[in-house]
Amino acid sequence: MADHNSVNVVCPFYLDEEQKTIQCEGIGGARSLRLAFASGRDKREYERRFCMELEECESCPVHRILKEKYA
């Protein structure tokens, strides 16, 4: 079930989230990547830094990899 933070996400590769995970578009085919965090707080901090800030979005390691997919 998606967390309420998902409405503020600007990353084009974001798909979904749960309490301690963020799901992003995958590298190929019908795949996805799931980032798992030790705590919900860790997930929210990562999400605020990389998923919700357009300026920081491209600093996300997952974003950099996936951006190459469309280059």
Buried (B, 14 or more C-beta within 10 A) or exposed (E): EEBEBBEEBEBEBBBBBBEBBBBBBBEEEEEEBEBEBEEEEEBBEBBEEBBBBEEBBEEBEBBEEBBEEEE
